[in-house]
Amino acid sequence: MDQVVVDVLDAVERQDWSTVRLLLHPYLHWTQDGVVVRGRTKITADRP
């Protein structure tokens, strides 16, 4: 597993959302149940 993946998973486990945001690509997009969310800040918006 790439180190960046390990770092993201570790930050998620620790609920370190500022680190997660920095590690995710800015143009990340997520699709779930036909709804598409684009951008790392929107994807993590409900986190402190």
C-alpha positions as CSV (number, residue, x, y, z in Angstrom):
1,M,0.0,0.0,0.0
2,D,1.3,3.5,-0.9
3,Q,2.5,5.6,2.1
4,V,0.0,8.3,1.3
5,V,-2.9,5.8,1.6
6,V,-1.5,4.6,4.9
7,D,-1.2,8.3,6.1
8,V,-4.8,9.1,5.1
9,L,-6.2,6.0,6.8
10,D,-4.2,6.8,9.9
11,A,-5.5,10.4,9.9
12,V,-9.1,9.2,9.4
13,E,-8.7,6.7,12.3
14,R,-7.4,9.6,14.5
15,Q,-10.2,11.8,13.2
16,D,-7.5,14.4,12.2
17,W,-9.6,16.0,9.5
18,S,-7.3,18.9,8.7
19,T,-4.6,16.3,7.8
20,V,-7.0,14.3,5.8
21,R,-7.9,17.4,3.7
22,L,-4.3,18.1,3.1
23,L,-3.6,14.6,1.9
24,L,-6.6,14.2,-0.4
25,H,-6.3,15.5,-4.0
26,P,-8.1,18.8,-4.4
27,Y,-10.2,17.5,-7.3
28,L,-11.3,14.3,-5.6
29,H,-14.9,13.3,-6.4
30,W,-17.2,10.9,-4.6
31,T,-20.3,9.2,-6.0
32,Q,-22.8,7.5,-3.8
33,D,-26.4,6.6,-4.6
34,G,-26.2,8.6,-7.8
35,V,-25.1,11.8,-6.0
36,V,-21.7,13.2,-7.0
37,V,-19.7,15.4,-4.6
38,R,-16.6,17.1,-6.0
39,G,-13.7,18.6,-4.1
40,R,-11.9,17.5,-0.9
41,T,-13.4,20.3,1.2
42,K,-16.9,19.4,0.1
43,I,-16.4,15.7,0.8
44,T,-15.1,16.5,4.3
45,A,-17.4,19.4,4.9
46,D,-19.3,17.7,7.8
47,R,-16.1,17.2,9.7
48,P,-14.6,19.8,12.1
